């Protein structure tokens, strides 16, 4: 589980990436919930697509984090 990180002037690249991953995860969950909350097929498709995009963004950040941050520790 990743710690909750606030971005400040003293934030490290690791802090920023952790916060970004959390925001992408939140956005993916938000869009998935929105897809379930509507009965309109076009809206469901849109929200499902947006959720998948945010999940992909999170995955890209996680890969970069693993490749560049974890190797430094």
PDB file of N, H, CA, C and O in Angstrom:
ATOM      1  N   UNK A   1       0.837  -1.178   0.000  1.00  0.00           N
ATOM      2  CA  UNK A   1       0.000   0.000   0.000  1.00  0.00           C
ATOM      3  C   UNK A   1       0.885   1.245   0.000  1.00  0.00           C
ATOM      4  O   UNK A   1       1.816   1.364   0.796  1.00  0.00           O
ATOM      5  N   UNK A   2       0.579   2.152  -0.894  1.00  0.00           N
ATOM      6  H   UNK A   2      -0.177   2.055  -1.541  1.00  0.00           H
ATOM      7  CA  UNK A   2       1.398   3.360  -0.982  1.00  0.00           C
ATOM      8  C   UNK A   2       0.899   4.418  -0.002  1.00  0.00           C
ATOM      9  O   UNK A   2      -0.306   4.557   0.208  1.00  0.00           O
ATOM     10  N   UNK A   3       1.832   5.167   0.599  1.00  0.00           N
ATOM     11  H   UNK A   3       2.811   5.054   0.428  1.00  0.00           H
ATOM     12  CA  UNK A   3       1.423   6.213   1.537  1.00  0.00           C
ATOM     13  C   UNK A   3       0.743   7.362   0.795  1.00  0.00           C
ATOM     14  O   UNK A   3       0.989   7.585  -0.390  1.00  0.00           O
ATOM     15  N   UNK A   4      -0.126   8.097   1.523  1.00  0.00           N
ATOM     16  H   UNK A   4      -0.326   7.916   2.486  1.00  0.00           H
ATOM     17  CA  UNK A   4      -0.740   9.282   0.951  1.00  0.00           C
ATOM     18  C   UNK A   4       0.313  10.382   0.957  1.00  0.00           C
ATOM     19  O   UNK A   4       0.914  10.659   1.995  1.00  0.00           O
ATOM     20  N   UNK A   5       0.537  11.005  -0.177  1.00  0.00           N
ATOM     21  H   UNK A   5       0.048  10.780  -1.021  1.00  0.00           H
ATOM     22  CA  UNK A   5       1.600  11.986  -0.318  1.00  0.00           C
ATOM     23  C   UNK A   5       1.012  13.302  -0.795  1.00  0.00           C
ATOM     24  O   UNK A   5       0.233  13.330  -1.747  1.00  0.00           O
ATOM     25  N   UNK A   6       1.378  14.373  -0.147  1.00  0.00           N
ATOM     26  H   UNK A   6       2.012  14.349   0.626  1.00  0.00           H
ATOM     27  CA  UNK A   6       0.998  15.717  -0.574  1.00  0.00           C
ATOM     28  C   UNK A   6       2.167  16.317  -1.348  1.00  0.00           C
ATOM     29  O   UNK A   6       3.328  16.124  -0.988  1.00  0.00           O
ATOM     30  N   UNK A   7       1.851  17.035  -2.398  1.00  0.00           N
ATOM     31  H   UNK A   7       0.908  17.191  -2.691  1.00  0.00           H
ATOM     32  CA  UNK A   7       2.902  17.650  -3.208  1.00  0.00           C
ATOM     33  C   UNK A   7       3.200  19.041  -2.651  1.00  0.00           C
ATOM     34  O   UNK A   7       2.308  19.874  -2.495  1.00  0.00           O
ATOM     35  N   UNK A   8       4.475  19.264  -2.356  1.00  0.00           N
ATOM     36  H   UNK A   8       5.200  18.587  -2.483  1.00  0.00           H
ATOM     37  CA  UNK A   8       4.950  20.557  -1.858  1.00  0.00           C
ATOM     38  C   UNK A   8       6.202  20.932  -2.636  1.00  0.00           C
ATOM     39  O   UNK A   8       6.645  20.194  -3.517  1.00  0.00           O
ATOM     40  N   UNK A   9       6.763  22.077  -2.306  1.00  0.00           N
ATOM     41  H   UNK A   9       6.403  22.676  -1.591  1.00  0.00           H
ATOM     42  CA  UNK A   9       8.008  22.500  -2.946  1.00  0.00           C
ATOM     43  C   UNK A   9       9.150  21.531  -2.656  1.00  0.00           C
ATOM     44  O   UNK A   9      10.128  21.478  -3.401  1.00  0.00           O
ATOM     45  N   UNK A  10       9.026  20.768  -1.574  1.00  0.00           N
ATOM     46  H   UNK A  10       8.231  20.812  -0.968  1.00  0.00           H
ATOM     47  CA  UNK A  10      10.076  19.832  -1.180  1.00  0.00           C
ATOM     48  C   UNK A  10       9.825  18.406  -1.667  1.00  0.00           C
ATOM     49  O   UNK A  10      10.586  17.496  -1.337  1.00  0.00           O
ATOM     50  N   UNK A  11       8.774  18.209  -2.441  1.00  0.00           N
ATOM     51  H   UNK A  11       8.156  18.949  -2.708  1.00  0.00           H
ATOM     52  CA  UNK A  11       8.434  16.859  -2.915  1.00  0.00           C
ATOM     53  C   UNK A  11       9.516  16.304  -3.824  1.00  0.00           C
ATOM     54  O   UNK A  11      10.131  17.021  -4.613  1.00  0.00           O
ATOM     55  N   UNK A  12       9.726  15.014  -3.688  1.00  0.00           N
ATOM     56  H   UNK A  12       9.227  14.431  -3.047  1.00  0.00           H
ATOM     57  CA  UNK A  12      10.698  14.314  -4.532  1.00  0.00           C
ATOM     58  C   UNK A  12       9.979  13.779  -5.775  1.00  0.00           C
ATOM     59  O   UNK A  12       8.749  13.721  -5.806  1.00  0.00           O
ATOM     60  N   UNK A  13      10.740  13.391  -6.788  1.00  0.00           N
ATOM     61  H   UNK A  13      11.738  13.438  -6.763  1.00  0.00           H
ATOM     62  CA  UNK A  13      10.096  12.737  -7.934  1.00  0.00           C
ATOM     63  C   UNK A  13       9.279  11.523  -7.507  1.00  0.00           C
ATOM     64  O   UNK A  13       8.220  11.266  -8.080  1.00  0.00           O
ATOM     65  N   UNK A  14       9.746  10.776  -6.516  1.00  0.00           N
ATOM     66  H   UNK A  14      10.606  10.985  -6.050  1.00  0.00           H
ATOM     67  CA  UNK A  14       8.999   9.629  -6.012  1.00  0.00           C
ATOM     68  C   UNK A  14       7.654  10.071  -5.444  1.00  0.00           C
ATOM     69  O   UNK A  14       6.631   9.442  -5.715  1.00  0.00           O
ATOM     70  N   UNK A  15       7.647  11.144  -4.662  1.00  0.00           N
ATOM     71  H   UNK A  15       8.477  11.656  -4.442  1.00  0.00           H
ATOM     72  CA  UNK A  15       6.403  11.667  -4.101  1.00  0.00           C
ATOM     73  C   UNK A  15       5.418  12.039  -5.208  1.00  0.00           C
ATOM     74  O   UNK A  15       4.231  11.722  -5.125  1.00  0.00           O
ATOM     75  N   UNK A  16       5.909  12.699  -6.221  1.00  0.00           N
ATOM     76  H   UNK A  16       6.873  12.957  -6.288  1.00  0.00           H
ATOM     77  CA  UNK A  16       5.048  13.150  -7.316  1.00  0.00           C
ATOM     78  C   UNK A  16       4.468  11.955  -8.071  1.00  0.00           C
ATOM     79  O   UNK A  16       3.286  11.948  -8.412  1.00  0.00           O
ATOM     80  N   UNK A  17       5.291  10.955  -8.330  1.00  0.00           N
ATOM     81  H   UNK A  17       6.251  10.960  -8.052  1.00  0.00           H
ATOM     82  CA  UNK A  17       4.799   9.764  -9.031  1.00  0.00           C
ATOM     83  C   UNK A  17       3.771   9.003  -8.203  1.00  0.00           C
ATOM     84  O   UNK A  17       2.772   8.529  -8.745  1.00  0.00           O
ATOM     85  N   UNK A  18       3.998   8.881  -6.916  1.00  0.00           N
ATOM     86  H   UNK A  18       4.809   9.267  -6.476  1.00  0.00           H
ATOM     87  CA  UNK A  18       3.031   8.201  -6.054  1.00  0.00           C
ATOM     88  C   UNK A  18       1.697   8.937  -6.092  1.00  0.00           C
ATOM     89  O   UNK A  18       0.644   8.314  -6.230  1.00  0.00           O
ATOM     90  N   UNK A  19       1.740  10.246  -5.971  1.00  0.00           N
ATOM     91  H   UNK A  19       2.596  10.752  -5.860  1.00  0.00           H
ATOM     92  CA  UNK A  19       0.505  11.039  -6.013  1.00  0.00           C
ATOM     93  C   UNK A  19      -0.181  10.881  -7.369  1.00  0.00           C
ATOM     94  O   UNK A  19      -1.403  10.739  -7.431  1.00  0.00           O
ATOM     95  N   UNK A  20       0.581  10.903  -8.439  1.00  0.00           N
ATOM     96  H   UNK A  20       1.573  11.019  -8.389  1.00  0.00           H
ATOM     97  CA  UNK A  20       0.007  10.758  -9.784  1.00  0.00           C
ATOM     98  C   UNK A  20      -0.661   9.395  -9.947  1.00  0.00           C
ATOM     99  O   UNK A  20      -1.753   9.302 -10.507  1.00  0.00           O
ATOM    100  N   UNK A  21      -0.014   8.345  -9.465  1.00  0.00           N
ATOM    101  H   UNK A  21       0.874   8.420  -9.010  1.00  0.00           H
ATOM    102  CA  UNK A  21      -0.609   7.005  -9.563  1.00  0.00           C
ATOM    103  C   UNK A  21      -1.919   6.930  -8.785  1.00  0.00           C
ATOM    104  O   UNK A  21      -2.885   6.322  -9.245  1.00  0.00           O
ATOM    105  N   UNK A  22      -1.950   7.549  -7.603  1.00  0.00           N
ATOM    106  H   UNK A  22      -1.165   8.043  -7.228  1.00  0.00           H
ATOM    107  CA  UNK A  22      -3.178   7.552  -6.812  1.00  0.00           C
ATOM    108  C   UNK A  22      -4.287   8.318  -7.521  1.00  0.00           C
ATOM    109  O   UNK A  22      -5.445   7.901  -7.494  1.00  0.00           O
ATOM    110  N   UNK A  23      -3.945   9.423  -8.149  1.00  0.00           N
ATOM    111  H   UNK A  23      -3.004   9.761  -8.171  1.00  0.00           H
ATOM    112  CA  UNK A  23      -4.957  10.207  -8.865  1.00  0.00           C
ATOM    113  C   UNK A  23      -5.485   9.443 -10.076  1.00  0.00           C
ATOM    114  O   UNK A  23      -6.680   9.503 -10.369  1.00  0.00           O
ATOM    115  N   UNK A  24      -4.620   8.730 -10.779  1.00  0.00           N
ATOM    116  H   UNK A  24      -3.649   8.680 -10.541  1.00  0.00           H
ATOM    117  CA  UNK A  24      -5.065   7.925 -11.916  1.00  0.00           C
ATOM    118  C   UNK A  24      -5.985   6.799 -11.443  1.00  0.00           C
ATOM    119  O   UNK A  24      -6.991   6.506 -12.090  1.00  0.00           O
ATOM    120  N   UNK A  25      -5.645   6.171 -10.321  1.00  0.00           N
ATOM    121  H   UNK A  25      -4.828   6.409  -9.796  1.00  0.00           H
ATOM    122  CA  UNK A  25      -6.486   5.098  -9.784  1.00  0.00           C
ATOM    123  C   UNK A  25      -7.852   5.646  -9.378  1.00  0.00           C
ATOM    124  O   UNK A  25      -8.879   5.018  -9.635  1.00  0.00           O
ATOM    125  N   UNK A  26      -7.861   6.814  -8.746  1.00  0.00           N
ATOM    126  H   UNK A  26      -7.027   7.324  -8.537  1.00  0.00           H
ATOM    127  CA  UNK A  26      -9.129   7.431  -8.355  1.00  0.00           C
ATOM    128  C   UNK A  26      -9.973   7.736  -9.588  1.00  0.00           C
ATOM    129  O   UNK A  26     -11.174   7.467  -9.598  1.00  0.00           O
ATOM    130  N   UNK A  27      -9.359   8.292 -10.618  1.00  0.00           N
ATOM    131  H   UNK A  27      -8.383   8.511 -10.610  1.00  0.00           H
ATOM    132  CA  UNK A  27     -10.092   8.636 -11.838  1.00  0.00           C
ATOM    133  C   UNK A  27     -10.671   7.382 -12.487  1.00  0.00           C
ATOM    134  O   UNK A  27     -11.810   7.399 -12.953  1.00  0.00           O
ATOM    135  N   UNK A  28      -9.907   6.305 -12.523  1.00  0.00           N
ATOM    136  H   UNK A  28      -8.982   6.291 -12.144  1.00  0.00           H
ATOM    137  CA  UNK A  28     -10.401   5.054 -13.109  1.00  0.00           C
ATOM    138  C   UNK A  28     -11.620   4.544 -12.344  1.00  0.00           C
ATOM    139  O   UNK A  28     -12.605   4.125 -12.951  1.00  0.00           O
ATOM    140  N   UNK A  29     -11.555   4.578 -11.018  1.00  0.00           N
ATOM    141  H   UNK A  29     -10.754   4.919 -10.525  1.00  0.00           H
ATOM    142  CA  UNK A  29     -12.686   4.140 -10.196  1.00  0.00           C
ATOM    143  C   UNK A  29     -13.891   5.057 -10.378  1.00  0.00           C
ATOM    144  O   UNK A  29     -15.028   4.589 -10.422  1.00  0.00           O
ATOM    145  N   UNK A  30     -13.645   6.356 -10.482  1.00  0.00           N
ATOM    146  H   UNK A  30     -12.721   6.737 -10.446  1.00  0.00           H
ATOM    147  CA  UNK A  30     -14.716   7.323 -10.675  1.00  0.00           C
ATOM    148  C   UNK A  30     -15.469   7.046 -11.979  1.00  0.00           C
ATOM    149  O   UNK A  30     -16.699   6.992 -11.992  1.00  0.00           O
ATOM    150  N   UNK A  31     -14.728   6.872 -13.067  1.00  0.00           N
ATOM    151  H   UNK A  31     -13.729   6.915 -13.056  1.00  0.00           H
ATOM    152  CA  UNK A  31     -15.372   6.614 -14.355  1.00  0.00           C
ATOM    153  C   UNK A  31     -16.074   5.262 -14.380  1.00  0.00           C
ATOM    154  O   UNK A  31     -17.130   5.127 -14.998  1.00  0.00           O
ATOM    155  N   UNK A  32     -15.506   4.269 -13.723  1.00  0.00           N
ATOM    156  H   UNK A  32     -14.648   4.378 -13.222  1.00  0.00           H
ATOM    157  CA  UNK A  32     -16.167   2.957 -13.653  1.00  0.00           C
ATOM    158  C   UNK A  32     -17.499   3.072 -12.902  1.00  0.00           C
ATOM    159  O   UNK A  32     -18.494   2.461 -13.294  1.00  0.00           O
ATOM    160  N   UNK A  33     -17.509   3.853 -11.829  1.00  0.00           N
ATOM    161  H   UNK A  33     -16.702   4.349 -11.511  1.00  0.00           H
ATOM    162  CA  UNK A  33     -18.748   4.061 -11.076  1.00  0.00           C
ATOM    163  C   UNK A  33     -19.756   4.849 -11.905  1.00  0.00           C
ATOM    164  O   UNK A  33     -20.956   4.578 -11.854  1.00  0.00           O
ATOM    165  N   UNK A  34     -19.274   5.813 -12.660  1.00  0.00           N
ATOM    166  H   UNK A  34     -18.300   6.033 -12.702  1.00  0.00           H
ATOM    167  CA  UNK A  34     -20.167   6.596 -13.512  1.00  0.00           C
ATOM    168  C   UNK A  34     -20.803   5.710 -14.579  1.00  0.00           C
ATOM    169  O   UNK A  34     -21.977   5.876 -14.910  1.00  0.00           O
ATOM    170  N   UNK A  35     -20.034   4.780 -15.111  1.00  0.00           N
ATOM    171  H   UNK A  35     -19.081   4.645 -14.842  1.00  0.00           H
ATOM    172  CA  UNK A  35     -20.569   3.863 -16.126  1.00  0.00           C
ATOM    173  C   UNK A  35     -21.706   3.017 -15.542  1.00  0.00           C
ATOM    174  O   UNK A  35     -22.704   2.754 -16.214  1.00  0.00           O
ATOM    175  N   UNK A  36     -21.544   2.599 -14.291  1.00  0.00           N
ATOM    176  H   UNK A  36     -20.734   2.813 -13.745  1.00  0.00           H
ATOM    177  CA  UNK A  36     -22.578   1.791 -13.642  1.00  0.00           C
ATOM    178  C   UNK A  36     -23.799   2.619 -13.246  1.00  0.00           C
ATOM    179  O   UNK A  36     -24.896   2.081 -13.090  1.00  0.00           O
ATOM    180  N   UNK A  37     -23.603   3.936 -13.085  1.00  0.00           N
ATOM    181  H   UNK A  37     -22.712   4.372 -13.212  1.00  0.00           H
ATOM    182  CA  UNK A  37     -24.671   4.792 -12.574  1.00  0.00           C
ATOM    183  C   UNK A  37     -25.625   5.295 -13.666  1.00  0.00           C
ATOM    184  O   UNK A  37     -26.647   5.913 -13.366  1.00  0.00           O
ATOM    185  N   UNK A  38     -25.294   5.032 -14.902  1.00  0.00           N
ATOM    186  H   UNK A  38     -24.465   4.530 -15.146  1.00  0.00           H
ATOM    187  CA  UNK A  38     -26.162   5.507 -15.982  1.00  0.00           C
ATOM    188  C   UNK A  38     -26.800   4.342 -16.731  1.00  0.00           C
ATOM    189  O   UNK A  38     -26.255   3.240 -16.794  1.00  0.00           O
ATOM    190  N   UNK A  39     -27.958   4.618 -17.289  1.00  0.00           N
ATOM    191  H   UNK A  39     -28.401   5.513 -17.238  1.00  0.00           H
ATOM    192  CA  UNK A  39     -28.638   3.612 -18.103  1.00  0.00           C
ATOM    193  C   UNK A  39     -28.429   3.863 -19.596  1.00  0.00           C
ATOM    194  O   UNK A  39     -28.887   3.079 -20.427  1.00  0.00           O
ATOM    195  N   UNK A  40     -27.748   4.937 -19.934  1.00  0.00           N
ATOM    196  H   UNK A  40     -27.376   5.574 -19.258  1.00  0.00           H
ATOM    197  CA  UNK A  40     -27.534   5.288 -21.331  1.00  0.00           C
ATOM    198  C   UNK A  40     -26.338   4.520 -21.898  1.00  0.00           C
ATOM    199  O   UNK A  40     -25.210   4.711 -21.442  1.00  0.00           O
ATOM    200  N   UNK A  41     -26.570   3.665 -22.874  1.00  0.00           N
ATOM    201  H   UNK A  41     -27.486   3.510 -23.245  1.00  0.00           H
ATOM    202  CA  UNK A  41     -25.470   2.856 -23.422  1.00  0.00           C
ATOM    203  C   UNK A  41     -24.288   3.683 -23.928  1.00  0.00           C
ATOM    204  O   UNK A  41     -23.138   3.296 -23.721  1.00  0.00           O
ATOM    205  N   UNK A  42     -24.548   4.802 -24.580  1.00  0.00           N
ATOM    206  H   UNK A  42     -25.483   5.116 -24.748  1.00  0.00           H
ATOM    207  CA  UNK A  42     -23.430   5.623 -25.073  1.00  0.00           C
ATOM    208  C   UNK A  42     -22.613   6.192 -23.921  1.00  0.00           C
ATOM    209  O   UNK A  42     -21.386   6.244 -23.999  1.00  0.00           O
ATOM    210  N   UNK A  43     -23.275   6.614 -22.866  1.00  0.00           N
ATOM    211  H   UNK A  43     -24.272   6.571 -22.803  1.00  0.00           H
ATOM    212  CA  UNK A  43     -22.567   7.134 -21.694  1.00  0.00           C
ATOM    213  C   UNK A  43     -21.794   6.014 -21.003  1.00  0.00           C
ATOM    214  O   UNK A  43     -20.663   6.220 -20.563  1.00  0.00           O
ATOM    215  N   UNK A  44     -22.400   4.824 -20.905  1.00  0.00           N
ATOM    216  H   UNK A  44     -23.319   4.657 -21.262  1.00  0.00           H
ATOM    217  CA  UNK A  44     -21.698   3.691 -20.318  1.00  0.00           C
ATOM    218  C   UNK A  44     -20.422   3.390 -21.088  1.00  0.00           C
ATOM    219  O   UNK A  44     -19.369   3.160 -20.492  1.00  0.00           O
ATOM    220  N   UNK A  45     -20.517   3.390 -22.408  1.00  0.00           N
ATOM    221  H   UNK A  45     -21.372   3.576 -22.892  1.00  0.00           H
ATOM    222  CA  UNK A  45     -19.343   3.124 -23.242  1.00  0.00           C
ATOM    223  C   UNK A  45     -18.276   4.189 -23.058  1.00  0.00           C
ATOM    224  O   UNK A  45     -17.090   3.874 -22.958  1.00  0.00           O
ATOM    225  N   UNK A  46     -18.696   5.455 -23.011  1.00  0.00           N
ATOM    226  H   UNK A  46     -19.659   5.711 -23.092  1.00  0.00           H
ATOM    227  CA  UNK A  46     -17.748   6.547 -22.816  1.00  0.00           C
ATOM    228  C   UNK A  46     -17.029   6.407 -21.480  1.00  0.00           C
ATOM    229  O   UNK A  46     -15.801   6.468 -21.417  1.00  0.00           O
ATOM    230  N   UNK A  47     -17.804   6.220 -20.409  1.00  0.00           N
ATOM    231  H   UNK A  47     -18.802   6.171 -20.459  1.00  0.00           H
ATOM    232  CA  UNK A  47     -17.193   6.122 -19.082  1.00  0.00           C
ATOM    233  C   UNK A  47     -16.311   4.883 -18.953  1.00  0.00           C
ATOM    234  O   UNK A  47     -15.268   4.938 -18.302  1.00  0.00           O
ATOM    235  N   UNK A  48     -16.704   3.790 -19.548  1.00  0.00           N
ATOM    236  H   UNK A  48     -17.551   3.745 -20.077  1.00  0.00           H
ATOM    237  CA  UNK A  48     -15.868   2.581 -19.527  1.00  0.00           C
ATOM    238  C   UNK A  48     -14.556   2.835 -20.261  1.00  0.00           C
ATOM    239  O   UNK A  48     -13.491   2.409 -19.815  1.00  0.00           O
ATOM    240  N   UNK A  49     -14.644   3.531 -21.384  1.00  0.00           N
ATOM    241  H   UNK A  49     -15.509   3.878 -21.747  1.00  0.00           H
ATOM    242  CA  UNK A  49     -13.438   3.866 -22.156  1.00  0.00           C
ATOM    243  C   UNK A  49     -12.519   4.771 -21.324  1.00  0.00           C
ATOM    244  O   UNK A  49     -11.310   4.548 -21.263  1.00  0.00           O
ATOM    245  N   UNK A  50     -13.098   5.787 -20.689  1.00  0.00           N
ATOM    246  H   UNK A  50     -14.080   5.968 -20.739  1.00  0.00           H
ATOM    247  CA  UNK A  50     -12.296   6.698 -19.869  1.00  0.00           C
ATOM    248  C   UNK A  50     -11.657   5.971 -18.689  1.00  0.00           C
ATOM    249  O   UNK A  50     -10.511   6.249 -18.338  1.00  0.00           O
ATOM    250  N   UNK A  51     -12.388   5.044 -18.078  1.00  0.00           N
ATOM    251  H   UNK A  51     -13.319   4.818 -18.364  1.00  0.00           H
ATOM    252  CA  UNK A  51     -11.835   4.261 -16.986  1.00  0.00           C
ATOM    253  C   UNK A  51     -10.639   3.433 -17.460  1.00  0.00           C
ATOM    254  O   UNK A  51      -9.617   3.359 -16.777  1.00  0.00           O
ATOM    255  N   UNK A  52     -10.775   2.819 -18.621  1.00  0.00           N
ATOM    256  H   UNK A  52     -11.605   2.879 -19.176  1.00  0.00           H
ATOM    257  CA  UNK A  52      -9.675   2.021 -19.172  1.00  0.00           C
ATOM    258  C   UNK A  52      -8.464   2.896 -19.479  1.00  0.00           C
ATOM    259  O   UNK A  52      -7.325   2.483 -19.261  1.00  0.00           O
ATOM    260  N   UNK A  53      -8.707   4.099 -19.983  1.00  0.00           N
ATOM    261  H   UNK A  53      -9.632   4.434 -20.160  1.00  0.00           H
ATOM    262  CA  UNK A  53      -7.598   5.022 -20.272  1.00  0.00           C
ATOM    263  C   UNK A  53      -6.847   5.378 -18.993  1.00  0.00           C
ATOM    264  O   UNK A  53      -5.617   5.361 -18.964  1.00  0.00           O
ATOM    265  N   UNK A  54      -7.592   5.701 -17.937  1.00  0.00           N
ATOM    266  H   UNK A  54      -8.591   5.715 -17.961  1.00  0.00           H
ATOM    267  CA  UNK A  54      -6.952   6.063 -16.677  1.00  0.00           C
ATOM    268  C   UNK A  54      -6.178   4.882 -16.098  1.00  0.00           C
ATOM    269  O   UNK A  54      -5.100   5.064 -15.532  1.00  0.00           O
ATOM    270  N   UNK A  55      -6.716   3.682 -16.236  1.00  0.00           N
ATOM    271  H   UNK A  55      -7.592   3.534 -16.696  1.00  0.00           H
ATOM    272  CA  UNK A  55      -6.020   2.485 -15.786  1.00  0.00           C
ATOM    273  C   UNK A  55      -4.728   2.300 -16.565  1.00  0.00           C
ATOM    274  O   UNK A  55      -3.706   1.914 -15.997  1.00  0.00           O
ATOM    275  N   UNK A  56      -4.770   2.573 -17.857  1.00  0.00           N
ATOM    276  H   UNK A  56      -5.600   2.886 -18.318  1.00  0.00           H
ATOM    277  CA  UNK A  56      -3.562   2.479 -18.686  1.00  0.00           C
ATOM    278  C   UNK A  56      -2.528   3.521 -18.241  1.00  0.00           C
ATOM    279  O   UNK A  56      -1.339   3.215 -18.150  1.00  0.00           O
ATOM    280  N   UNK A  57      -2.977   4.736 -17.969  1.00  0.00           N
ATOM    281  H   UNK A  57      -3.943   4.984 -18.043  1.00  0.00           H
ATOM    282  CA  UNK A  57      -2.054   5.780 -17.501  1.00  0.00           C
ATOM    283  C   UNK A  57      -1.381   5.360 -16.202  1.00  0.00           C
ATOM    284  O   UNK A  57      -0.173   5.529 -16.032  1.00  0.00           O
ATOM    285  N   UNK A  58      -2.179   4.808 -15.283  1.00  0.00           N
ATOM    286  H   UNK A  58      -3.160   4.671 -15.421  1.00  0.00           H
ATOM    287  CA  UNK A  58      -1.631   4.353 -13.998  1.00  0.00           C
ATOM    288  C   UNK A  58      -0.579   3.272 -14.234  1.00  0.00           C
ATOM    289  O   UNK A  58       0.480   3.278 -13.606  1.00  0.00           O
ATOM    290  N   UNK A  59      -0.873   2.357 -15.130  1.00  0.00           N
ATOM    291  H   UNK A  59      -1.733   2.352 -15.641  1.00  0.00           H
ATOM    292  CA  UNK A  59       0.083   1.301 -15.443  1.00  0.00           C
ATOM    293  C   UNK A  59       1.387   1.844 -16.009  1.00  0.00           C
ATOM    294  O   UNK A  59       2.466   1.352 -15.680  1.00  0.00           O
ATOM    295  N   UNK A  60       1.283   2.848 -16.851  1.00  0.00           N
ATOM    296  H   UNK A  60       0.406   3.247 -17.118  1.00  0.00           H
ATOM    297  CA  UNK A  60       2.491   3.468 -17.419  1.00  0.00           C
ATOM    298  C   UNK A  60       3.328   4.119 -16.322  1.00  0.00           C
ATOM    299  O   UNK A  60       4.553   4.000 -16.311  1.00  0.00           O
ATOM    300  N   UNK A  61       2.651   4.812 -15.393  1.00  0.00           N
ATOM    301  H   UNK A  61       1.656   4.908 -15.402  1.00  0.00           H
ATOM    302  CA  UNK A  61       3.369   5.438 -14.285  1.00  0.00           C
ATOM    303  C   UNK A  61       4.010   4.391 -13.381  1.00  0.00           C
ATOM    304  O   UNK A  61       5.137   4.572 -12.921  1.00  0.00           O
ATOM    305  N   UNK A  62       3.296   3.296 -13.125  1.00  0.00           N
ATOM    306  H   UNK A  62       2.380   3.149 -13.499  1.00  0.00           H
ATOM    307  CA  UNK A  62       3.843   2.224 -12.290  1.00  0.00           C
ATOM    308  C   UNK A  62       5.080   1.602 -12.929  1.00  0.00           C
ATOM    309  O   UNK A  62       6.057   1.306 -12.241  1.00  0.00           O
ATOM    310  N   UNK A  63       5.037   1.408 -14.226  1.00  0.00           N
ATOM    311  H   UNK A  63       4.243   1.649 -14.785  1.00  0.00           H
ATOM    312  CA  UNK A  63       6.194   0.847 -14.922  1.00  0.00           C
ATOM    313  C   UNK A  63       7.392   1.789 -14.820  1.00  0.00           C
ATOM    314  O   UNK A  63       8.511   1.357 -14.542  1.00  0.00           O
ATOM    315  N   UNK A  64       7.147   3.077 -15.046  1.00  0.00           N
ATOM    316  H   UNK A  64       6.238   3.428 -15.271  1.00  0.00           H
ATOM    317  CA  UNK A  64       8.235   4.053 -14.964  1.00  0.00           C
ATOM    318  C   UNK A  64       8.773   4.096 -13.543  1.00  0.00           C
ATOM    319  O   UNK A  64       9.986   4.145 -13.338  1.00  0.00           O
ATOM    320  N   UNK A  65       7.881   4.077 -12.560  1.00  0.00           N
ATOM    321  H   UNK A  65       6.896   4.037 -12.726  1.00  0.00           H
ATOM    322  CA  UNK A  65       8.278   4.078 -11.153  1.00  0.00           C
ATOM    323  C   UNK A  65       9.158   2.864 -10.847  1.00  0.00           C
ATOM    324  O   UNK A  65      10.221   3.001 -10.241  1.00  0.00           O
ATOM    325  N   UNK A  66       8.716   1.686 -11.266  1.00  0.00           N
ATOM    326  H   UNK A  66       7.852   1.576 -11.758  1.00  0.00           H
ATOM    327  CA  UNK A  66       9.479   0.455 -11.032  1.00  0.00           C
ATOM    328  C   UNK A  66      10.851   0.514 -11.697  1.00  0.00           C
ATOM    329  O   UNK A  66      11.854   0.105 -11.113  1.00  0.00           O
ATOM    330  N   UNK A  67      10.881   1.026 -12.921  1.00  0.00           N
ATOM    331  H   UNK A  67      10.066   1.358 -13.395  1.00  0.00           H
ATOM    332  CA  UNK A  67      12.131   1.045 -13.686  1.00  0.00           C
ATOM    333  C   UNK A  67      13.106   2.108 -13.230  1.00  0.00           C
ATOM    334  O   UNK A  67      14.316   1.923 -13.365  1.00  0.00           O
ATOM    335  N   UNK A  68      12.612   3.231 -12.687  1.00  0.00           N
ATOM    336  H   UNK A  68      11.629   3.380 -12.577  1.00  0.00           H
ATOM    337  CA  UNK A  68      13.493   4.371 -12.396  1.00  0.00           C
ATOM    338  C   UNK A  68      13.606   4.743 -10.933  1.00  0.00           C
ATOM    339  O   UNK A  68      14.632   5.276 -10.511  1.00  0.00           O
ATOM    340  N   UNK A  69      12.588   4.479 -10.159  1.00  0.00           N
ATOM    341  H   UNK A  69      11.754   4.046 -10.501  1.00  0.00           H
ATOM    342  CA  UNK A  69      12.627   4.848  -8.734  1.00  0.00           C
ATOM    343  C   UNK A  69      13.047   3.670  -7.875  1.00  0.00           C
ATOM    344  O   UNK A  69      13.939   3.800  -7.037  1.00  0.00           O
ATOM    345  N   UNK A  70      12.419   2.530  -8.071  1.00  0.00           N
ATOM    346  H   UNK A  70      11.694   2.425  -8.752  1.00  0.00           H
ATOM    347  CA  UNK A  70      12.744   1.377  -7.234  1.00  0.00           C
ATOM    348  C   UNK A  70      14.177   0.903  -7.425  1.00  0.00           C
ATOM    349  O   UNK A  70      14.770   0.353  -6.497  1.00  0.00           O
ATOM    350  N   UNK A  71      14.733   1.100  -8.590  1.00  0.00           N
ATOM    351  H   UNK A  71      14.251   1.547  -9.344  1.00  0.00           H
ATOM    352  CA  UNK A  71      16.109   0.670  -8.834  1.00  0.00           C
ATOM    353  C   UNK A  71      17.117   1.544  -8.080  1.00  0.00           C
ATOM    354  O   UNK A  71      18.256   1.134  -7.854  1.00  0.00           O
ATOM    355  N   UNK A  72      16.687   2.758  -7.692  1.00  0.00           N
ATOM    356  H   UNK A  72      15.762   3.091  -7.875  1.00  0.00           H
ATOM    357  CA  UNK A  72      17.576   3.674  -6.978  1.00  0.00           C
ATOM    358  C   UNK A  72      17.599   3.416  -5.479  1.00  0.00           C
ATOM    359  O   UNK A  72      18.470   3.926  -4.774  1.00  0.00           O
ATOM    360  N   UNK A  73      16.647   2.626  -4.986  1.00  0.00           N
ATOM    361  H   UNK A  73      15.940   2.211  -5.559  1.00  0.00           H
ATOM    362  CA  UNK A  73      16.567   2.387  -3.528  1.00  0.00           C
ATOM    363  C   UNK A  73      17.293   1.138  -3.146  1.00  0.00           C
ATOM    364  O   UNK A  73      17.331   0.782  -1.968  1.00  0.00           O
TER     365      UNK A  73
END
